[in-house]
Amino acid sequence: MSEDIMKKIQSQIDQNKVILYMKGTKEVPQCGFSARVVQIINSYDVPFETVDVLADPEIRQGIKDYSDWPTIPQLFINGKFIGGCDICMEMDERGELEPLLREGVGKTID
């Protein structure tokens, strides 16, 4: 993978407190796994950005290389790789994801 793609990914992650690499957009997800993670994040009403890996094959492969994780979607909070759909669902069910998301965007839990 090119160094430019890795720099681009690092920049995206650095510039966004909560960022989801997914298939499609948060408005129009293009796979069920991506849609599920968007639904989870939206349930906490925190701002987040998305990157549509279908729009850029280099990003699609690059994010897998960057995180050493083979599947999409991939969630990052405050620069830290959290995981894919299954991990996000498990963390959500255990109540572990909300505090990370809220801390990531500086929003207290009501």
C-alpha positions, -999 to +999 in steps of 0.1 A: +000+000+000+013+034-009+027+057+018+003+085+005-027+064+013-014+056+048-008+093+053-043+102+041-059+076+064-038+088+094-049+124+086-086+114+085-083+096+118-064+125+134-089+151+122-120+133+133-127+122+169-152+095+158-148+081+123-163+051+106-148+035+075-178+019+059-195+007+027-216+037+017-224+067+037-241+072+070-271+085+051-271+056+026-252+026+040-244+000+013-242-031+036-260-044+066-229-044+088-221-008+081-258+001+086-258-015+120-228+004+132-243+037+120-275+028+138-256+022+170-236+054+168-267+074+159-285+060+189-261+081+211-266+113+192-229+120+189-213+136+158-192+113+136-177+112+102-177+084+077-155+074+048-171+054+020-145+027+011-165+018-020-157+052-035-119+046-033-104+011-037-071+023-023-087+035+009-107+002+011-075-018+011-055+008+029-077+009+060-074-029+063-036-027+062-036+003+085-056-014+112-045-050+105-083-058+104-097-077+074-133-064+073-153-033+069-168-014+087-141-001+111-147+024+139-120+047+153-125+069+184-099+095+193-074+078+170-079+044+185-092+014+164-122+001+182-133-027+159-158-039+133-195-045+135-194-076+158-171-058+183-192-026+182-224-046+188-209-065+217-194-034+233-228-016+228-247-045+245-222-044+275-226-007+278-189-001+269-193+018+236-214+048+248-188+061+273-161+058+246-182+077+221-192+104+245-157+108+258-145+109+222-167+139+214-166+155+248-203+149+255-213+138+290-238+109+295-272+123+306 
